[in-house]
């Protein structure tokens, strides 16, 4: 068992899960808060990685993070513009932006399908250089990502508690009510999608510096992974306090990545890994409904037993 679940496996699953959590938080804002299905996530994730990788190669790892988030804001703005100004449905707007981002991402990467960051300073390598202790050498990436995720979580919680954040939350609940309150829902949707995609761009930049590479197909399936993480988190923690929901999304992302790591350790054939991933996502999404069905079925069986016992008791009383 020790050889099956080594500290390295757990650590890597946790680190990648924390990076994926940023995408899940992005979907939390767009899907759970704004009630908008943003399908531009895949392309925006790759965009953040591409922009971050090119600036990291140029020797600016800190600027890479800001630029990747700015690129995500631009992606979110275009998606919101199509929805609010031109009346394009949210799903179609996301597909259009995601399709266009493929060419843009290639252009950012110099029309190369992949770029390497090996030999360049990254946020992770700079953070690792703060200490030479053996523990720090193994766990510095985890510590860095935990600190960053905590900062992002509290910033999101603070933002959603401001007047603008409350307006964004109200827009997802009832656009008509927001409009009646003299608040422009087009503006709140635009701000919400910009913030959401900024988190996706940040995640893309971090995964690029973490893996020290960027590939044009990096973001394929990220919206599914983020949705699964979101559903897992909400299934475990429900829809209670905002901060609890945010941390639930993060834990859901880490759990999803941990399950993927287990599948890898079970030597799942490469040819079937996409199917295994799809099954994990399907189970995660279907779990709340399945639990509700089982609960109703249990109540139905209990009700039948009570009726049968009642009839038997009445029959014995007559005898």
BASE-412338 format. One record per residue: y, x, z of N, C-alpha, C in turn; residue in one letter. Coordinates in pm, whole numbers, plus 50000, padded with zeros to 5 digits. Layout:
BEGIN
[pt [Y,X,Z],[Y,X,Z],[Y,X,Z],a]
...
***
This chain:
BEGIN
[pt [49879,50084,50000],[50000,50000,50000],[50125,50087,50000],x]
[pt [50115,50201,50072],[50229,50291,50078],[50261,50347,49941],x]
[pt [50152,50381,49866],[50172,50436,49732],[50222,50330,49636],x]
[pt [50188,50203,49666],[50228,50095,49576],[50378,50065,49589],x]
[pt [50428,50062,49712],[50569,50034,49736],[50633,50156,49804],x]
[pt [50674,50249,49725],[50737,50369,49779],[50885,50342,49806],x]
[pt [50945,50431,49885],[51088,50416,49917],[51172,50425,49790],x]
[pt [51128,50508,49695],[51203,50522,49570],[51205,50395,49490],x]
[pt [51090,50324,49487],[51082,50198,49413],[51173,50093,49476],x]
[pt [51164,50082,49608],[51248,49984,49679],[51396,50017,49661],x]
[pt [51428,50145,49671],[51568,50187,49657],[51621,50156,49518],x]
[pt [51545,50189,49415],[51590,50162,49278],[51606,50013,49252],x]
[pt [51510,49933,49301],[51519,49788,49284],[51644,49734,49352],x]
[pt [51674,49787,49470],[51792,49741,49544],[51920,49780,49470],x]
[pt [51925,49902,49419],[52046,49948,49351],[52073,49870,49223],x]
[pt [51969,49853,49142],[51987,49776,49017],[52017,49630,49050],x]
[pt [51952,49577,49154],[51979,49439,49195],[52123,49419,49238],x]
[pt [52181,49519,49304],[52321,49509,49347],[52415,49509,49226],x]
[pt [52381,49588,49123],[52464,49589,49002],[52451,49455,48930],x]
[pt [52328,49405,48919],[52307,49274,48856],[52376,49163,48934],x]
[pt [52394,49185,49066],[52458,49083,49149],[52601,49055,49103],x]
[pt [52666,49156,49046],[52802,49135,48995],[52802,49036,48879],x]
[pt [52699,49044,48794],[52686,48947,48684],[52653,48810,48740],x]
[pt [52568,48806,48842],[52535,48678,48905],[52658,48615,48969],x]
[pt [52744,48699,49030],[52868,48648,49087],[52962,48598,48979],x]
[pt [52958,48665,48864],[53037,48619,48750],[52994,48478,48709],x]
[pt [52863,48457,48702],[52810,48326,48665],[52834,48225,48777],x]
[pt [52840,48273,48900],[52871,48186,49013],[53009,48123,48996],x]
[pt [53105,48205,48950],[53240,48153,48930],[53246,48059,48810],x]
[pt [53187,48099,48699],[53196,48019,48577],[53106,47896,48581],x]
[pt [52985,47912,48630],[52886,47803,48625],[52891,47713,48748],x]
[pt [52889,47775,48868],[52886,47694,48990],[53024,47641,49030],x]
[pt [53127,47724,49013],[53261,47683,49055],[53332,47602,48945],x]
[pt [53338,47658,48824],[53410,47593,48715],[53325,47493,48637],x]
[pt [53193,47496,48659],[53102,47407,48586],[53107,47431,48435],x]
[pt [53116,47559,48397],[53122,47599,48256],[53006,47694,48228],x]
[pt [52933,47666,48123],[52823,47753,48082],[52878,47859,47986],x]
[pt [52900,47979,48039],[52959,48088,47960],[52847,48176,47904],x]
[pt [52819,48162,47775],[52712,48238,47711],[52762,48368,47650],x]
[pt [52884,48407,47682],[52934,48535,47633],[52897,48650,47726],x]
[pt [52822,48619,47832],[52789,48718,47934],[52716,48839,47876],x]
[pt [52620,48815,47788],[52542,48926,47731],[52631,49027,47661],x]
[pt [52718,48977,47574],[52807,49066,47499],[52911,49131,47587],x]
[pt [52962,49058,47687],[53065,49113,47776],[53006,49224,47863],x]
[pt [52881,49208,47904],[52813,49310,47983],[52802,49440,47904],x]
[pt [52762,49429,47778],[52754,49548,47692],[52892,49605,47664],x]
[pt [52992,49518,47650],[53129,49564,47627],[53177,49649,47743],x]
[pt [53153,49603,47867],[53192,49680,47983],[53123,49814,47988],x]
[pt [52995,49816,47951],[52920,49941,47949],[52974,50036,47842],x]
[pt [53003,49981,47723],[53051,50064,47612],[53187,50124,47644],x]
[pt [53280,50043,47690],[53414,50092,47724],[53406,50195,47837],x]
[pt [53328,50162,47939],[53313,50254,48051],[53248,50385,48011],x]
[pt [53147,50378,47923],[53077,50498,47880],[53169,50591,47801],x]
[pt [53247,50534,47709],[53333,50617,47626],[53442,50686,47709],x]
[pt [53496,50616,47807],[53599,50677,47892],[53537,50778,47990],x]
[pt [53415,50752,48032],[53346,50849,48119],[53318,50977,48042],x]
[pt [53277,50963,47917],[53254,51080,47831],[53384,51158,47813],x]
[pt [53495,51085,47806],[53626,51151,47791],[53674,51215,47920],x]
[pt [53598,51196,48030],[53633,51260,48157],[53715,51175,48251],x]
[pt [53709,51042,48236],[53788,50952,48321],[53697,50845,48383],x]
[pt [53609,50881,48477],[53516,50782,48534],[53583,50671,48613],x]
[pt [53694,50701,48681],[53765,50597,48757],[53839,50502,48663],x]
[pt [53906,50559,48564],[53975,50477,48465],[53876,50391,48387],x]
[pt [53754,50441,48372],[53651,50367,48299],[53624,50232,48365],x]
[pt [53624,50229,48498],[53599,50104,48571],[53710,50003,48543],x]
[pt [53835,50048,48554],[53948,49958,48530],[53951,49909,48386],x]
[pt [53922,50000,48292],[53923,49963,48150],[53812,49864,48119],x]
[pt [53694,49884,48179],[53582,49792,48157],[53615,49653,48209],x]
[pt [53679,49646,48326],[53719,49516,48380],[53825,49451,48292],x]
[pt [53920,49533,48241],[54023,49480,48151],[53961,49427,48023],x]
[pt [53861,49497,47972],[53791,49450,47852],[53721,49318,47881],x]
[pt [53663,49305,48001],[53601,49178,48039],[53701,49066,48048],x]
[pt [53821,49096,48099],[53928,48996,48105],[53963,48947,47965],x]
[pt [53973,49040,47870],[54004,49002,47731],[53895,48912,47674],x]
[pt [53770,48946,47701],[53659,48863,47653],[53667,48723,47714],x]
[pt [53694,48715,47845],[53706,48585,47910],[53823,48505,47858],x]
[pt [53932,48574,47826],[54051,48505,47775],[54023,48441,47638],x]
[pt [53954,48515,47551],[53921,48461,47419],[53828,48340,47433],x]
[pt [53731,48351,47521],[53640,48238,47543],[53715,48116,47594],x]
[pt [53804,48139,47689],[53883,48029,47744],[53978,47972,47640],x]
[pt [54035,48059,47557],[54128,48013,47453],[54060,47919,47356],x]
[pt [53938,47953,47316],[53863,47866,47224],[53836,47729,47287],x]
[pt [53811,47729,47418],[53781,47603,47486],[53905,47519,47509],x]
[pt [54009,47581,47562],[54125,47505,47609],[54226,47472,47499],x]
[pt [54244,47563,47404],[54345,47542,47300],[54289,47481,47172],x]
[pt [54165,47516,47142],[54108,47471,47014],[53995,47370,47032],x]
[pt [53969,47331,47155],[53873,47224,47181],[53729,47257,47148],x]
[pt [53693,47386,47147],[53555,47425,47119],[53472,47405,47246],x]
[pt [53353,47349,47232],[53266,47330,47347],[53234,47465,47413],x]
[pt [53218,47464,47545],[53199,47588,47620],[53078,47668,47571],x]
[pt [52968,47599,47544],[52848,47670,47498],[52873,47736,47364],x]
[pt [52935,47661,47272],[52962,47714,47138],[53064,47827,47145],x]
[pt [53165,47813,47230],[53266,47918,47245],[53202,48047,47294],x]
[pt [53109,48036,47390],[53040,48154,47440],[52955,48220,47333],x]
[pt [52889,48140,47252],[52805,48194,47144],[52891,48267,47042],x]
[pt [53006,48207,47007],[53097,48269,46910],[53146,48405,46961],x]
[pt [53192,48408,47085],[53243,48533,47143],[53132,48636,47155],x]
[pt [53015,48593,47198],[52902,48684,47214],[52862,48746,47080],x]
[pt [52865,48665,46975],[52831,48716,46842],[52935,48817,46793],x]
[pt [53063,48784,46813],[53168,48875,46770],[53170,49005,46848],x]
[pt [53129,48999,46976],[53131,49119,47060],[53028,49222,47014],x]
[pt [52927,49181,46944],[52827,49278,46897],[52892,49383,46808],x]
[pt [52973,49337,46713],[53042,49431,46624],[53148,49511,46700],x]
[pt [53219,49443,46790],[53321,49512,46868],[53258,49622,46954],x]
[pt [53145,49591,47014],[53076,49691,47097],[53032,49811,47013],x]
[pt [52983,49784,46893],[52945,49894,46804],[53067,49980,46771],x]
[pt [53181,49914,46746],[53303,49988,46713],[53348,50074,46831],x]
[pt [53339,50019,46952],[53378,50095,47071],[53290,50219,47086],x]
[pt [53162,50205,47051],[53068,50316,47065],[53068,50407,46942],x]
[pt [53169,50394,46856],[53176,50478,46738],[53072,50443,46634],x]
[pt [53035,50313,46629],[52932,50261,46538],[52800,50338,46552],x]
[pt [52771,50369,46678],[52641,50426,46714],[52570,50327,46804],x]
[pt [52440,50313,46789],[52366,50213,46866],[52351,50253,47012],x]
[pt [52366,50382,47043],[52360,50425,47183],[52439,50554,47203],x]
[pt [52489,50572,47323],[52561,50694,47359],[52508,50745,47492],x]
[pt [52517,50874,47514],[52467,50935,47637],[52584,50987,47721],x]
[pt [52570,50971,47854],[52673,51019,47947],[52620,51138,48028],x]
[pt [52505,51189,47993],[52447,51300,48068],[52540,51422,48064],x]
[pt [52554,51486,48179],[52639,51604,48189],[52784,51573,48219],x]
[pt [52817,51444,48233],[52954,51403,48263],[52963,51350,48406],x]
[pt [53079,51369,48467],[53101,51316,48602],[53107,51164,48599],x]
[pt [53038,51101,48693],[53043,50956,48709],[53085,50925,48853],x]
[pt [53109,50798,48881],[53142,50759,49018],[53028,50796,49112],x]
[pt [52906,50782,49064],[52790,50811,49149],[52778,50961,49179],x]
[pt [52799,51045,49077],[52789,51189,49099],[52902,51240,49188],x]
[pt [53021,51182,49172],[53134,51222,49256],[53112,51178,49401],x]
[pt [53055,51060,49418],[53026,51011,49554],[52916,51095,49618],x]
[pt [52817,51135,49539],[52707,51218,49591],[52757,51354,49638],x]
[pt [52860,51406,49572],[52911,51539,49606],[52983,51543,49740],x]
[pt [53002,51428,49804],[53071,51424,49933],[52989,51488,50044],x]
[pt [52857,51495,50026],[52771,51553,50129],[52647,51614,50064],x]
[pt [52592,51714,50130],[52471,51779,50078],[52348,51749,50160],x]
[pt [52356,51652,50251],[52242,51617,50337],[52131,51554,50254],x]
[pt [52005,51579,50291],[51891,51521,50216],[51896,51368,50212],x]
[pt [51930,51305,50325],[51941,51159,50327],[52047,51111,50229],x]
[pt [52159,51179,50228],[52269,51141,50138],[52228,51157,49992],x]
[pt [52149,51261,49964],[52102,51285,49827],[52017,51168,49777],x]
[pt [51939,51107,49867],[51850,50997,49828],[51920,50861,49826],x]
[pt [52011,50840,49920],[52064,50706,49941],[52213,50691,49909],x]
[pt [52276,50793,49849],[52420,50783,49825],[52456,50672,49726],x]
[pt [52371,50651,49624],[52398,50545,49528],[52390,50408,49594],x]
[pt [52291,50392,49680],[52276,50265,49751],[52397,50237,49839],x]
[pt [52440,50337,49913],[52556,50322,50001],[52681,50287,49920],x]
[pt [52699,50357,49807],[52816,50332,49723],[52816,50189,49671],x]
[pt [52700,50142,49623],[52692,50007,49566],[52708,49900,49674],x]
[pt [52653,49925,49792],[52668,49829,49901],[52815,49815,49939],x]
[pt [52885,49926,49949],[53027,49922,49983],[53107,49849,49875],x]
[pt [53075,49877,49749],[53148,49812,49639],[53120,49662,49637],x]
[pt [52994,49624,49655],[52959,49482,49653],[53025,49408,49769],x]
[pt [53028,49470,49887],[53095,49407,50001],[53243,49386,49972],x]
[pt [53306,49486,49912],[53447,49474,49877],[53469,49360,49778],x]
[pt [53385,49354,49675],[53397,49249,49574],[53375,49111,49637],x]
[pt [53277,49100,49726],[53247,48971,49790],[53366,48919,49870],x]
[pt [53425,49005,49950],[53537,48961,50032],[53662,48933,49948],x]
[pt [53678,49007,49837],[53789,48978,49746],[53770,48842,49679],x]
[pt [53647,48812,49639],[53619,48682,49578],[53643,48570,49678],x]
[pt [53594,48592,49801],[53614,48490,49906],[53762,48470,49934],x]
[pt [53837,48578,49939],[53982,48567,49961],[54049,48494,49845],x]
[pt [54012,48531,49722],[54075,48472,49605],[54047,48322,49597],x]
[pt [53923,48283,49624],[53889,48140,49616],[53950,48059,49729],x]
[pt [54005,48127,49830],[54073,48058,49938],[54223,48047,49918],x]
[pt [54276,48113,49813],[54420,48104,49783],[54449,47971,49713],x]
[pt [54576,47945,49693],[54615,47821,49625],[54558,47816,49483],x]
[pt [54567,47929,49412],[54512,47934,49277],[54360,47919,49280],x]
[pt [54295,47986,49376],[54149,47976,49386],[54104,47835,49418],x]
[pt [54175,47767,49507],[54141,47628,49539],[54162,47538,49418],x]
[pt [54263,47569,49337],[54287,47492,49214],[54172,47512,49115],x]
[pt [54120,47635,49108],[54006,47663,49019],[53883,47586,49067],x]
[pt [53861,47585,49199],[53747,47511,49253],[53762,47361,49228],x]
[pt [53884,47312,49241],[53908,47170,49217],[53890,47135,49069],x]
[pt [53922,47229,48980],[53904,47205,48837],[53758,47184,48804],x]
[pt [53670,47261,48866],[53528,47244,48842],[53476,47111,48894],x]
[pt [53536,47062,49005],[53492,46935,49063],[53545,46816,48984],x]
[pt [53675,46821,48949],[53734,46707,48879],[53861,46751,48805],x]
[pt [53849,46782,48674],[53968,46820,48596],[54075,46711,48594],x]
[pt [54032,46585,48595],[54128,46474,48591],[54213,46473,48717],x]
[pt [54150,46499,48831],[54224,46501,48957],[54324,46616,48960],x]
[pt [54281,46731,48907],[54369,46847,48900],[54489,46818,48811],x]
[pt [54462,46755,48698],[54569,46720,48604],[54666,46621,48669],x]
[pt [54612,46527,48748],[54697,46429,48817],[54782,46494,48925],x]
[pt [54739,46612,48972],[54814,46685,49075],[54915,46782,49014],x]
[pt [54944,46765,48884],[55042,46847,48812],[54998,46992,48800],x]
[pt [54867,47016,48799],[54811,47149,48776],[54748,47152,48639],x]
[pt [54779,47255,48562],[54726,47265,48427],[54582,47316,48433],x]
[pt [54481,47232,48401],[54342,47277,48407],[54310,47386,48306],x]
[pt [54384,47389,48195],[54362,47495,48096],[54394,47631,48156],x]
[pt [54498,47636,48240],[54536,47762,48304],[54431,47805,48406],x]
[pt [54385,47712,48487],[54285,47747,48589],[54153,47789,48526],x]
[pt [54114,47722,48417],[53992,47761,48346],[54007,47902,48289],x]
[pt [54123,47930,48233],[54147,48063,48175],[54141,48172,48281],x]
[pt [54207,48149,48394],[54205,48248,48503],[54063,48265,48556],x]
[pt [53992,48155,48573],[53856,48161,48625],[53763,48240,48535],x]
[pt [53771,48218,48404],[53686,48290,48310],[53726,48437,48298],x]
[pt [53854,48465,48312],[53898,48605,48309],[53844,48682,48430],x]
[pt [53852,48620,48547],[53799,48684,48668],[53648,48700,48656],x]
[pt [53583,48596,48607],[53437,48598,48591],[53393,48712,48499],x]
[pt [53457,48723,48385],[53417,48826,48288],[53460,48966,48331],x]
[pt [53562,48975,48417],[53599,49105,48472],[53485,49160,48557],x]
[pt [53419,49073,48631],[53303,49115,48711],[53188,49158,48621],x]
[pt [53169,49088,48510],[53063,49126,48416],[53093,49262,48355],x]
[pt [53218,49285,48318],[53257,49415,48264],[53237,49526,48365],x]
[pt [53269,49499,48492],[53248,49596,48598],[53100,49631,48612],x]
[pt [53015,49528,48608],[52870,49551,48617],[52820,49636,48501],x]
[pt [52871,49609,48380],[52831,49688,48264],[52871,49833,48278],x]
[pt [52991,49858,48327],[53038,49995,48346],[52952,50069,48449],x]
[pt [52919,50000,48559],[52839,50064,48663],[52698,50093,48617],x]
[pt [52638,50002,48541],[52501,50027,48495],[52498,50141,48394],x]
[pt [52606,50155,48316],[52615,50266,48222],[52624,50400,48295],x]
[pt [52708,50407,48399],[52721,50530,48476],[52596,50555,48561],x]
[pt [52529,50449,48601],[52406,50463,48680],[52292,50520,48595],x]
[pt [52276,50464,48474],[52169,50511,48384],[52212,50629,48298],x]
[pt [52343,50657,48297],[52401,50764,48216],[52373,50745,48067],x]
[pt [52373,50621,48026],[52354,50589,47884],[52405,50448,47857],x]
[pt [52431,50419,47732],[52472,50285,47690],[52404,50251,47559],x]
[pt [52344,50134,47553],[52273,50089,47435],[52332,49958,47388],x]
[pt [52334,49937,47259],[52396,49817,47203],[52323,49689,47245],x]
[pt [52193,49700,47276],[52114,49583,47316],[52100,49572,47467],x]
[pt [52184,49645,47540],[52174,49649,47685],[52187,49512,47749],x]
[pt [52277,49430,47697],[52307,49303,47763],[52216,49188,47726],x]
[pt [52119,49211,47640],[52031,49102,47596],[51957,49040,47714],x]
[pt [51975,48911,47733],[51906,48839,47839],[51976,48841,47974],x]
[pt [52094,48904,47984],[52161,48914,48113],[52202,48778,48168],x]
[pt [52239,48685,48081],[52280,48554,48130],[52162,48483,48195],x]
[pt [52041,48505,48144],[51922,48445,48203],[51892,48508,48339],x]
[pt [51903,48640,48346],[51880,48711,48472],[51981,48664,48577],x]
[pt [52108,48654,48539],[52212,48612,48632],[52189,48468,48679],x]
[pt [52148,48381,48587],[52121,48242,48624],[52004,48233,48721],x]
[pt [51899,48313,48696],[51785,48314,48787],[51826,48361,48926],x]
[pt [51907,48467,48931],[51956,48519,49060],[52039,48413,49132],x]
[pt [52122,48344,49056],[52207,48239,49114],[52123,48127,49173],x]
[pt [52021,48085,49098],[51935,47975,49143],[51854,48016,49265],x]
[pt [51802,48139,49265],[51726,48188,49380],[51814,48189,49505],x]
[pt [51936,48240,49490],[52028,48245,49603],[52062,48108,49657],x]
[pt [52091,48014,49568],[52128,47880,49612],[52008,47805,49669],x]
[pt [51887,47838,49621],[51767,47775,49676],[51743,47821,49820],x]
[pt [51771,47949,49847],[51746,48004,49980],[51856,47968,50080],x]
[pt [51981,47965,50033],[52094,47949,50125],[52169,47817,50108],x]
[pt [52132,47739,50005],[52196,47610,49986],[52341,47621,49943],x]
[pt [52413,47511,49958],[52554,47506,49919],[52640,47484,50043],x]
[pt [52636,47581,50133],[52713,47571,50256],[52849,47637,50243],x]
[pt [52880,47724,50337],[53008,47794,50336],[53017,47887,50217],x]
[pt [53138,47910,50170],[53158,47989,50049],[53104,48131,50064],x]
[pt [53132,48195,50177],[53086,48333,50195],[52933,48339,50200],x]
[pt [52871,48237,50259],[52725,48231,50262],[52668,48216,50121],x]
[pt [52732,48134,50040],[52687,48117,49901],[52701,48247,49822],x]
[pt [52809,48319,49845],[52831,48445,49773],[52724,48548,49810],x]
[pt [52698,48562,49940],[52594,48656,49983],[52456,48610,49938],x]
[pt [52437,48479,49928],[52310,48427,49878],[52285,48468,49734],x]
[pt [52390,48470,49653],[52377,48514,49514],[52334,48660,49509],x]
[pt [52392,48742,49595],[52357,48885,49597],[52212,48905,49638],x]
[pt [52168,48836,49742],[52030,48848,49787],[51935,48796,49680],x]
[pt [51973,48687,49611],[51891,48635,49503],[51874,48736,49391],x]
[pt [51980,48808,49359],[51974,48911,49255],[51880,49024,49295],x]
[pt [51890,49068,49420],[51803,49177,49468],[51657,49133,49471],x]
[pt [51632,49008,49511],[51495,48958,49513],[51437,48950,49372],x]
[pt [51518,48905,49278],[51472,48897,49139],[51434,49036,49088],x]
[pt [51518,49133,49114],[51490,49268,49067],[51368,49326,49137],x]
[pt [51348,49290,49263],[51232,49338,49336],[51103,49281,49275],x]
[pt [51106,49154,49235],[50989,49093,49171],[50959,49162,49037],x]
[pt [51064,49196,48963],[51045,49268,48838],[50981,49405,48865],x]
[pt [51023,49472,48970],[50966,49601,49005],[50819,49589,49040],x]
[pt [50784,49481,49110],[50643,49457,49142],[50561,49438,49016],x]
[pt [50617,49365,48919],[50547,49344,48793],[50523,49478,48721],x]
[pt [50622,49565,48728],[50606,49697,48667],[50498,49779,48738],x]
[pt [50494,49768,48871],[50394,49842,48947],[50253,49788,48924],x]
[pt [50243,49664,48884],[50112,49605,48855],[50063,49641,48714],x]
[pt [50136,49733,48650],[50097,49782,48517],[50088,49670,48414],x]
[pt [50185,49580,48419],[50191,49474,48318],[50215,49538,48182],x]
[pt [50134,49504,48081],[50152,49564,47948],[50293,49543,47894],x]
[pt [50344,49643,47828],[50480,49636,47774],[50495,49518,47679],x]
[pt [50389,49488,47605],[50396,49379,47507],[50415,49243,47572],x]
[pt [50373,49229,47698],[50382,49098,47765],[50493,49093,47870],x]
[pt [50571,49202,47882],[50669,49207,47990],[50780,49103,47971],x]
[pt [50819,49077,47847],[50921,48975,47822],[50871,48838,47866],x]
[pt [50742,48812,47842],[50683,48685,47885],[50682,48675,48036],x]
[pt [50646,48784,48104],[50645,48785,48250],[50786,48760,48304],x]
[pt [50885,48825,48244],[51023,48806,48287],[51066,48661,48269],x]
[pt [51028,48602,48154],[51063,48462,48127],[50996,48369,48228],x]
[pt [50872,48398,48266],[50802,48316,48364],[50869,48324,48501],x]
[pt [50913,48444,48538],[50983,48462,48665],[51111,48379,48667],x]
[pt [51185,48386,48557],[51310,48309,48548],[51281,48160,48552],x]
[pt [51177,48116,48477],[51142,47974,48473],[51103,47923,48612],x]
[pt [51023,48003,48685],[50981,47964,48819],[51102,47956,48912],x]
[pt [51192,48054,48900],[51311,48055,48986],[51398,47932,48962],x]
[pt [51414,47896,48835],[51499,47782,48801],[51431,47650,48837],x]
[pt [51297,47644,48818],[51225,47519,48843],[51188,47499,48989],x]
[pt [51199,47604,49071],[51154,47596,49211],[51223,47484,49291],x]
[pt [51357,47469,49283],[51420,47361,49362],[51369,47223,49323],x]
[pt [51355,47198,49193],[51306,47068,49148],[51161,47048,49188],x]
[pt [51079,47155,49176],[50939,47145,49216],[50926,47115,49365],x]
[pt [51010,47179,49446],[51008,47154,49590],[51046,47010,49621],x]
[pt [51142,46955,49545],[51182,46816,49565],[51070,46721,49527],x]
[pt [51001,46752,49416],[50890,46667,49372],[50778,46668,49475],x]
[pt [50745,46788,49528],[50640,46798,49629],[50678,46722,49756],x]
[pt [50806,46727,49793],[50851,46655,49910],[50836,46504,49892],x]
[pt [50875,46454,49775],[50861,46312,49745],[50713,46271,49741],x]
[pt [50630,46361,49686],[50487,46332,49679],[50428,46325,49820],x]
[pt [50469,46414,49907],[50422,46414,50046],[50465,46287,50117],x]
[pt [50590,46244,50093],[50638,46121,50154],[50559,46000,50103],x]
[pt [50525,46002,49973],[50449,45892,49915],[50309,45885,49976],x]
[pt [50244,46003,49992],[50110,46006,50052],[50115,45959,50197],x]
[pt [50217,46003,50271],[50231,45961,50411],[50253,45811,50420],x]
[pt [50332,45757,50328],[50358,45613,50329],[50231,45534,50300],x]
[pt [50148,45584,50207],[50022,45518,50175],[49929,45517,50296],x]
[pt [49923,45632,50367],[49838,45640,50486],[49883,45541,50592],x]
[pt [50016,45532,50610],[50068,45439,50711],[50036,45295,50676],x]
[pt [50047,45261,50546],[50015,45124,50503],[49866,45094,50522],x]
[pt [49782,45195,50491],[49639,45175,50506],[49600,45157,50652],x]
[pt [49660,45240,50738],[49633,45226,50881],[49682,45093,50935],x]
[pt [49795,45047,50882],[49849,44918,50925],[49756,44804,50885],x]
[pt [49703,44810,50759],[49611,44706,50713],[49481,44708,50792],x]
[pt [49431,44830,50821],[49308,44839,50899],[49329,44787,51040],x]
[pt [49447,44817,51099],[49476,44767,51232],[49487,44615,51235],x]
[pt [49551,44561,51129],[49563,44414,51122],[49427,44350,51103],x]
[pt [49341,44414,51027],[49205,44357,51004],[49125,44358,51131],x]
[pt [49133,44468,51210],[49061,44474,51336],[49115,44370,51434],x]
[pt [49245,44346,51430],[49304,44246,51519],[49253,44106,51487],x]
[pt [49236,44078,51357],[49183,43946,51317],[49038,43930,51361],x]
[pt [48961,44040,51352],[48820,44032,51391],[48808,44015,51544],x]
***
